[in-house]
Amino acid sequence: MELALIQSKIYEIRGQRVMLDFDLAEMYQVETRVLNQAVKRNMRRFPPDFMFRLSPEEWEDMSSQFVTTYPNKRPKTAMPYAFTEQGLAMLSGLLNSEIAIDMNIKIMRAFVAMRNVLTFAKEENMLPALIDRIKTLEEISEETLAAINDLSEDTQKEFDDIYIALAELAAKHKQANKPRNPIGFRKSEK
């Protein structure tokens, strides 16, 4: 079975990627009731985050959105089980036929391929936001550098003013320390 065909049977329900029991039964080449019986005999292996039953609303919504699901295949009373990737891994331990093992390997590869595609798509979608953020940070950095330069120029002017004032004080002090002519009468030296 092709990877694309398997991927077309992986749905997003309740925020998780899942496969439905009747699609799995078809891939494993067993009846849906046989698959579900094996699951019911081993319910401890399938907590709610591994497997859950669709609500009638979810099933109605899915059957109206997806061409690949057929609501006529199931009676209205029995809603399909949805298996998460972990549930499928657990299911592989229950079904030991060659077909089931081979199909499970292909299904796991399909989940990994989808995860890689979705991760790449998320990264691509994030790229414009990251570019905008980098531009914003660059603008902020330039503004900060300009402010620092302005502050630096102001500080330099203040230092220059202080230096000039100190130089003037030093000149006055030098003049103040010159030997003074004595006041009063001088004796002549003869």
Backbone as JSON, one array per atom type, in Angstrom:
{
  "sequence": "MELALIQSKIYEIRGQRVMLDFDLAEMYQVETRVLNQAVKRNMRRFPPDFMFRLSPEEWEDMSSQFVTTYPNKRPKTAMPYAFTEQGLAMLSGLLNSEIAIDMNIKIMRAFVAMRNVLTFAKEENMLPALIDRIKTLEEISEETLAAINDLSEDTQKEFDDIYIALAELAAKHKQANKPRNPIGFRKSEK",
  "N": [[0.85, -1.18, 0.0], [0.53, 2.2, -0.81], [2.36, 5.0, 0.5], [1.11, 7.51, 0.35], [-1.59, 6.77, 0.19], [-1.99, 5.58, 2.67], [-1.48, 7.83, 4.27], [-3.67, 9.36, 3.55], [-5.62, 8.25, 5.04], [-5.21, 9.05, 7.57], [-6.37, 11.04, 10.06], [-7.18, 14.22, 11.56], [-8.29, 14.54, 14.7], [-9.72, 15.79, 17.6], [-7.42, 17.24, 18.06], [-5.4, 15.44, 17.59], [-3.51, 13.21, 15.53], [-5.0, 10.53, 13.97], [-6.04, 7.13, 13.18], [-8.81, 5.35, 11.87], [-10.78, 2.56, 13.07], [-12.06, 0.88, 11.09], [-10.67, 1.52, 8.75], [-8.13, 0.63, 9.44], [-8.67, -2.1, 9.8], [-9.29, -2.8, 7.2], [-6.79, -2.37, 5.98], [-5.21, -4.2, 7.39], [-6.37, -6.43, 6.52], [-8.46, -7.77, 7.85], [-11.63, -8.36, 9.45], [-13.55, -5.61, 10.71], [-14.86, -6.07, 13.12], [-13.35, -8.16, 14.18], [-10.89, -6.96, 14.64], [-11.72, -5.05, 16.55], [-12.6, -6.78, 18.58], [-10.2, -7.94, 19.39], [-9.01, -5.69, 20.46], [-10.82, -5.07, 22.54], [-10.43, -7.25, 24.21], [-8.03, -6.58, 25.26], [-8.08, -4.12, 26.68], [-6.7, -2.7, 28.66], [-4.33, -2.01, 27.49], [-4.89, 0.17, 25.99], [-5.19, 3.17, 26.8], [-7.07, 6.3, 27.14], [-5.54, 8.22, 25.72], [-4.38, 6.74, 23.77], [-6.36, 5.49, 22.33], [-9.69, 6.18, 21.36], [-13.29, 6.41, 21.31], [-15.2, 7.73, 18.69], [-17.44, 10.49, 18.98], [-20.96, 10.78, 18.21], [-21.35, 13.27, 16.96], [-18.76, 13.95, 16.11], [-18.34, 11.86, 14.31], [-20.35, 12.34, 12.44], [-19.53, 14.84, 11.52], [-17.03, 14.17, 10.41], [-17.82, 12.33, 8.41], [-19.16, 14.01, 6.72], [-17.17, 15.68, 5.84], [-14.99, 14.23, 4.76], [-14.26, 12.32, 1.95], [-13.27, 9.8, 1.95], [-14.28, 8.38, 4.11], [-16.93, 6.3, 5.02], [-20.05, 6.54, 6.11], [-22.08, 4.72, 5.83], [-20.99, 2.24, 6.14], [-20.98, 1.57, 8.78], [-23.13, 0.81, 11.52], [-25.33, 3.2, 13.04], [-25.26, 3.07, 15.82], [-22.81, 2.06, 16.65], [-20.06, 3.72, 17.03], [-16.98, 4.53, 15.38], [-13.7, 3.44, 16.48], [-10.9, 5.47, 17.24], [-7.5, 5.46, 16.67], [-4.51, 6.58, 18.05], [-1.08, 7.41, 17.21], [0.47, 6.12, 19.16], [-1.39, 4.25, 20.02], [-1.62, 2.7, 17.73], [0.9, 1.56, 17.68], [0.7, -0.02, 19.94], [-1.34, -1.68, 19.11], [-0.07, -3.15, 17.19], [1.21, -5.1, 18.6], [-0.8, -6.85, 19.17], [-1.83, -7.92, 16.81], [-0.49, -10.34, 14.96], [-0.07, -11.27, 12.37], [1.61, -11.7, 9.2], [0.86, -9.82, 7.28], [-0.29, -7.83, 8.9], [1.94, -7.01, 10.4], [3.71, -6.05, 8.38], [2.08, -4.01, 7.33], [1.79, -2.4, 9.57], [4.38, -1.38, 9.89], [4.54, 0.19, 7.59], [2.5, 2.01, 8.19], [3.54, 3.3, 10.45], [5.72, 4.55, 9.27], [4.34, 6.3, 7.63], [3.13, 8.0, 9.51], [5.44, 9.16, 10.61], [6.45, 10.46, 8.33], [4.38, 12.3, 7.88], [4.58, 13.81, 10.22], [7.1, 14.95, 9.85], [6.61, 16.51, 7.56], [4.67, 18.27, 8.57], [6.14, 19.5, 10.6], [8.1, 20.79, 9.09], [6.44, 22.48, 7.61], [5.41, 24.09, 9.65], [7.75, 25.35, 10.46], [8.33, 26.75, 8.12], [6.14, 28.48, 8.08], [6.7, 29.94, 10.3], [8.91, 31.37, 9.6], [8.55, 33.99, 8.26], [7.56, 35.44, 10.48], [9.71, 35.27, 12.23], [11.63, 36.67, 10.77], [10.48, 39.23, 10.76], [10.61, 39.74, 13.49], [13.36, 39.77, 13.92], [14.04, 42.03, 12.4], [12.72, 43.99, 13.9], [14.15, 43.8, 16.31], [16.66, 44.6, 15.36], [16.11, 47.26, 14.69], [15.51, 48.28, 17.22], [17.99, 47.88, 18.41], [19.57, 49.64, 16.89], [18.38, 52.07, 17.62], [19.0, 52.07, 20.33], [21.8, 52.13, 20.24], [22.13, 54.64, 19.03], [21.08, 56.26, 21.04], [22.94, 55.73, 23.04], [25.23, 56.79, 21.82], [24.45, 59.49, 21.67], [24.28, 60.02, 24.4], [26.92, 59.52, 25.01], [28.19, 61.57, 23.58], [27.12, 63.79, 24.92], [28.14, 63.29, 27.46], [30.86, 63.43, 26.87], [31.07, 66.14, 26.22], [30.5, 67.22, 28.72], [32.7, 66.23, 30.16], [34.73, 67.59, 28.77], [34.06, 70.23, 29.47], [34.48, 70.08, 32.24], [37.23, 69.54, 32.25], [38.25, 71.88, 31.11], [37.44, 73.7, 33.08], [38.93, 72.75, 35.25], [41.49, 73.18, 34.26], [41.52, 75.97, 34.15], [41.26, 76.52, 36.89], [43.64, 75.4, 37.79], [45.47, 77.1, 36.56], [44.88, 79.51, 37.86], [45.57, 78.78, 40.43], [48.28, 78.37, 40.13], [49.12, 80.95, 39.64], [48.46, 82.03, 42.05], [50.33, 80.92, 43.73], [52.76, 82.14, 43.16], [55.83, 83.76, 44.07], [55.39, 86.45, 46.18], [55.68, 89.95, 46.12], [57.16, 91.51, 48.83], [55.37, 93.35, 51.24], [55.58, 96.65, 52.37], [58.45, 98.53, 53.71], [61.49, 98.52, 51.94], [64.67, 97.46, 52.46], [67.51, 98.88, 51.29], [70.08, 97.45, 49.48], [73.24, 97.94, 49.87]],
  "CA": [[0.0, 0.0, 0.0], [1.33, 3.41, -0.95], [2.46, 5.93, 1.62], [0.08, 8.55, 0.18], [-2.89, 6.18, 0.51], [-2.04, 5.46, 4.14], [-1.59, 9.18, 4.81], [-5.02, 9.86, 3.32], [-6.49, 7.66, 6.06], [-4.84, 9.63, 8.86], [-7.23, 12.21, 10.27], [-6.92, 15.06, 12.75], [-9.48, 14.56, 15.55], [-9.4, 16.21, 18.98], [-6.05, 17.75, 18.1], [-4.43, 14.35, 17.44], [-3.59, 12.47, 14.27], [-5.52, 9.2, 14.29], [-6.59, 6.29, 12.12], [-10.06, 4.74, 12.33], [-10.72, 1.1, 13.14], [-12.43, 0.19, 9.86], [-9.57, 1.7, 7.8], [-7.06, -0.28, 9.87], [-9.1, -3.47, 9.51], [-9.14, -2.98, 5.75], [-5.36, -2.47, 5.68], [-4.7, -5.43, 7.97], [-7.13, -7.49, 5.86], [-9.31, -8.49, 8.81], [-12.9, -7.66, 9.63], [-13.5, -4.58, 11.75], [-15.28, -6.66, 14.41], [-12.23, -8.97, 14.68], [-9.94, -5.98, 15.17], [-12.28, -4.48, 17.78], [-12.61, -7.82, 19.61], [-8.82, -8.04, 19.91], [-8.8, -4.49, 21.28], [-11.64, -5.19, 23.76], [-9.8, -8.24, 25.09], [-6.79, -5.99, 25.8], [-8.4, -2.7, 26.9], [-5.68, -2.04, 29.5], [-3.26, -1.53, 26.61], [-5.36, 1.32, 25.22], [-5.75, 4.28, 27.57], [-7.74, 7.29, 26.28], [-4.64, 8.96, 24.82], [-3.97, 5.81, 22.72], [-7.53, 5.11, 21.55], [-10.97, 6.69, 21.87], [-14.42, 6.22, 20.4], [-15.72, 9.0, 18.19], [-18.81, 10.85, 19.36], [-21.81, 10.87, 17.0], [-21.12, 14.56, 16.29], [-17.47, 13.85, 15.41], [-18.51, 10.95, 13.18], [-21.16, 13.06, 11.45], [-18.66, 15.88, 10.96], [-16.04, 13.5, 9.55], [-18.42, 11.73, 7.22], [-19.54, 15.08, 5.79], [-15.97, 16.36, 5.34], [-14.03, 13.37, 4.07], [-14.81, 11.39, 0.97], [-12.73, 8.45, 2.19], [-15.01, 7.68, 5.16], [-18.27, 5.92, 4.57], [-20.9, 6.32, 7.27], [-22.96, 3.58, 5.59], [-20.27, 1.03, 6.52], [-21.18, 1.32, 10.2], [-24.44, 1.17, 12.07], [-25.27, 4.47, 13.79], [-25.04, 2.84, 17.25], [-21.4, 1.75, 16.94], [-19.14, 4.73, 16.49], [-15.65, 3.93, 15.19], [-12.59, 3.75, 17.37], [-9.81, 6.22, 16.63], [-6.23, 5.06, 17.27], [-3.4, 7.52, 17.88], [0.15, 6.73, 16.81], [0.84, 5.2, 20.24], [-2.36, 3.16, 19.99], [-1.26, 1.82, 16.62], [2.08, 0.79, 18.11], [0.2, -1.04, 20.87], [-2.14, -2.6, 18.31], [0.84, -4.04, 16.45], [1.53, -6.23, 19.48], [-1.95, -7.76, 19.23], [-2.03, -8.56, 15.51], [0.83, -10.88, 14.61], [0.02, -11.83, 11.02], [2.63, -11.06, 8.36], [0.24, -8.64, 6.65], [-0.43, -6.81, 9.94], [3.28, -6.5, 10.74], [4.17, -5.22, 7.25], [1.24, -2.82, 7.24], [2.1, -1.53, 10.71], [5.64, -0.69, 9.56], [4.19, 1.24, 6.62], [1.7, 3.04, 8.88], [4.46, 4.08, 11.29], [6.48, 5.41, 8.35], [3.43, 7.36, 7.17], [3.02, 8.96, 10.61], [6.71, 9.9, 10.69], [6.52, 11.35, 7.17], [3.45, 13.41, 8.12], [5.15, 14.65, 11.28], [8.18, 15.72, 9.23], [6.0, 17.52, 6.68], [4.03, 19.28, 9.42], [7.2, 20.26, 11.27], [8.7, 21.68, 8.08], [5.45, 23.51, 7.29], [5.37, 25.02, 10.78], [8.98, 26.15, 10.4], [8.18, 27.68, 7.0], [5.18, 29.5, 8.48], [7.32, 30.76, 11.34], [10.01, 32.14, 9.04], [8.25, 35.43, 8.15], [7.45, 36.03, 11.82], [11.08, 35.4, 12.76], [12.29, 37.76, 10.03], [9.93, 40.48, 11.31], [11.13, 39.92, 14.85], [14.77, 40.16, 13.8], [14.05, 43.43, 11.95], [12.34, 44.81, 15.06], [15.29, 43.82, 17.22], [17.71, 45.42, 14.76], [15.7, 48.66, 14.84], [15.68, 48.63, 18.64], [19.44, 47.97, 18.65], [20.05, 50.89, 16.3], [17.91, 53.17, 18.47], [19.77, 52.02, 21.57], [23.15, 52.62, 19.93], [22.03, 56.09, 18.81], [20.91, 56.87, 22.36], [24.24, 55.63, 23.72], [26.12, 57.77, 21.19], [24.02, 60.81, 22.14], [24.71, 60.11, 25.8], [28.37, 59.59, 24.99], [28.55, 62.92, 23.15], [26.8, 64.69, 26.03], [29.11, 63.02, 28.52], [32.14, 63.95, 26.41], [31.0, 67.6, 26.38], [30.62, 67.5, 30.15], [34.1, 66.0, 30.52], [35.49, 68.71, 28.22], [33.78, 71.4, 30.32], [35.17, 69.86, 33.52], [38.66, 69.66, 31.98], [38.52, 73.32, 30.93], [37.29, 74.34, 34.4], [40.08, 72.34, 36.05], [42.67, 73.88, 33.71], [41.44, 77.36, 34.62], [41.56, 76.51, 38.33], [45.08, 75.13, 37.94], [46.18, 78.34, 36.18], [44.68, 80.46, 38.97], [46.33, 78.28, 41.58], [49.68, 78.62, 39.82], [49.33, 82.38, 39.86], [48.33, 82.29, 43.48], [51.53, 80.42, 44.42], [53.97, 82.88, 42.76], [56.35, 84.53, 45.2], [54.85, 87.81, 46.2], [56.56, 91.04, 46.56], [56.83, 91.84, 50.21], [54.7, 94.63, 51.48], [56.28, 97.46, 53.37], [59.69, 99.2, 53.27], [62.59, 97.65, 51.56], [66.02, 97.95, 52.8], [68.33, 98.82, 50.11], [71.29, 96.67, 49.67], [74.42, 98.65, 49.44]],
  "C": [[0.89, 1.24, 0.0], [1.28, 4.28, 0.29], [1.36, 6.98, 1.54], [-1.3, 8.02, 0.53], [-3.05, 6.03, 2.01], [-2.23, 6.84, 4.76], [-2.99, 9.75, 4.62], [-6.01, 9.3, 4.34], [-6.11, 8.1, 7.48], [-5.6, 10.94, 8.99], [-6.79, 12.97, 11.51], [-8.24, 15.15, 13.51], [-9.03, 14.87, 16.97], [-7.94, 16.65, 19.1], [-4.99, 16.67, 17.96], [-4.6, 13.72, 16.06], [-3.94, 11.03, 14.61], [-5.88, 8.45, 13.01], [-7.81, 5.58, 12.71], [-10.01, 3.23, 12.2], [-11.05, 0.41, 11.82], [-11.38, 0.37, 8.76], [-8.42, 0.76, 8.14], [-7.41, -1.72, 9.54], [-8.94, -3.77, 8.02], [-7.66, -3.16, 5.38], [-4.76, -3.78, 6.19], [-5.36, -6.67, 7.36], [-7.82, -8.41, 6.87], [-10.62, -7.72, 8.88], [-12.77, -6.67, 10.78], [-13.86, -5.18, 13.1], [-14.16, -7.5, 15.01], [-11.18, -8.06, 15.31], [-10.45, -5.44, 16.51], [-12.35, -5.51, 18.91], [-11.22, -7.96, 20.23], [-8.52, -6.86, 20.82], [-9.56, -4.63, 22.6], [-11.05, -6.21, 24.73], [-8.55, -7.67, 25.78], [-6.97, -4.49, 26.09], [-7.37, -1.98, 27.76], [-4.53, -1.47, 28.66], [-3.62, -0.23, 25.89], [-6.01, 2.38, 26.1], [-6.33, 5.33, 26.61], [-6.81, 8.08, 25.35], [-4.07, 8.05, 23.72], [-5.13, 5.49, 21.78], [-8.77, 5.73, 22.18], [-12.05, 6.43, 20.83], [-14.91, 7.59, 19.98], [-17.13, 9.25, 18.73], [-19.64, 10.89, 18.09], [-21.59, 12.17, 16.23], [-19.81, 14.52, 15.5], [-17.6, 12.98, 14.16], [-19.3, 11.62, 12.06], [-20.32, 14.12, 10.73], [-17.64, 15.27, 10.0], [-16.67, 12.99, 8.28], [-18.88, 12.79, 6.24], [-18.32, 15.75, 5.17], [-15.1, 15.49, 4.45], [-14.74, 12.39, 3.15], [-14.41, 9.96, 1.3], [-13.46, 7.71, 3.3], [-16.44, 7.44, 4.69], [-19.15, 5.63, 5.77], [-21.82, 5.12, 7.08], [-22.3, 2.27, 6.0], [-20.57, 0.62, 7.96], [-22.61, 1.6, 10.6], [-24.29, 2.43, 12.92], [-24.96, 4.25, 15.27], [-23.57, 2.61, 17.58], [-20.5, 2.77, 16.26], [-17.75, 4.1, 16.37], [-14.67, 4.32, 16.29], [-11.55, 4.53, 16.57], [-8.54, 5.86, 17.39], [-5.17, 6.12, 16.99], [-2.16, 6.72, 17.46], [0.59, 5.73, 17.88], [-0.11, 4.0, 20.28], [-2.07, 2.18, 18.87], [-0.04, 0.97, 16.97], [1.64, -0.33, 19.05], [-0.59, -2.1, 20.12], [-1.25, -3.59, 17.56], [1.24, -5.24, 17.29], [0.41, -7.25, 19.55], [-2.12, -8.56, 17.94], [-0.68, -9.03, 14.98], [0.9, -11.51, 13.22], [1.08, -11.06, 10.23], [2.09, -9.76, 7.75], [0.16, -7.51, 7.67], [0.92, -6.19, 10.29], [3.8, -5.59, 9.64], [3.39, -3.91, 7.17], [1.55, -1.86, 8.38], [3.39, -0.75, 10.48], [5.36, 0.46, 8.6], [3.41, 2.37, 7.29], [2.6, 3.92, 9.74], [5.29, 5.03, 10.42], [5.62, 6.57, 7.85], [3.27, 8.43, 8.26], [4.28, 9.81, 10.72], [6.82, 10.89, 9.53], [5.59, 12.55, 7.36], [4.0, 14.36, 9.17], [6.26, 15.53, 10.7], [7.63, 16.82, 8.34], [5.4, 18.63, 7.52], [5.06, 20.12, 10.14], [7.83, 21.25, 10.31], [7.73, 22.81, 7.74], [5.36, 24.54, 8.41], [6.59, 25.93, 10.75], [8.89, 27.16, 9.27], [7.23, 28.82, 7.37], [5.78, 30.44, 9.52], [8.39, 31.68, 10.78], [9.68, 33.62, 8.87], [8.14, 36.12, 9.51], [8.83, 36.24, 12.43], [11.82, 36.53, 12.07], [11.8, 39.11, 10.56], [10.5, 40.77, 12.69], [12.59, 40.36, 14.82], [14.87, 41.62, 13.36], [13.71, 44.36, 13.11], [13.5, 44.93, 16.04], [16.44, 44.66, 16.67], [17.38, 46.9, 14.91], [15.9, 49.13, 16.28], [17.16, 48.78, 18.96], [20.01, 49.27, 18.1], [19.64, 52.09, 17.14], [18.72, 53.23, 19.77], [21.18, 52.54, 21.34], [23.15, 54.13, 19.71], [21.9, 56.81, 20.14], [22.22, 56.84, 23.13], [25.21, 56.64, 23.15], [25.76, 59.19, 21.62], [24.49, 61.03, 23.57], [26.22, 60.26, 25.86], [28.84, 60.98, 24.58], [28.29, 63.93, 24.27], [27.81, 64.53, 27.16], [30.48, 63.58, 28.14], [32.19, 65.47, 26.55], [31.18, 67.98, 27.84], [32.06, 67.3, 30.62], [34.99, 67.15, 30.01], [35.3, 69.96, 29.08], [34.51, 71.28, 31.66], [36.67, 70.05, 33.35], [39.06, 71.14, 31.84], [38.47, 74.04, 32.28], [38.49, 74.0, 35.28], [41.36, 73.04, 35.57], [42.68, 75.34, 34.17], [41.78, 77.46, 36.1], [43.05, 76.29, 38.57], [45.89, 76.38, 37.6], [46.06, 79.38, 37.29], [45.53, 80.06, 40.16], [47.82, 78.54, 41.37], [50.01, 80.1, 40.07], [49.3, 82.71, 41.34], [49.58, 81.86, 44.23], [52.82, 81.12, 43.98], [54.5, 83.6, 43.98], [55.87, 85.97, 45.09], [55.92, 88.81, 46.59], [56.16, 91.38, 47.99], [56.22, 93.24, 50.31], [55.5, 95.39, 52.54], [57.54, 98.09, 52.8], [60.71, 98.17, 52.93], [63.87, 98.27, 52.03], [66.83, 97.86, 51.54], [69.61, 98.09, 50.42], [72.46, 97.46, 49.13], [75.56, 98.15, 50.16]]
}
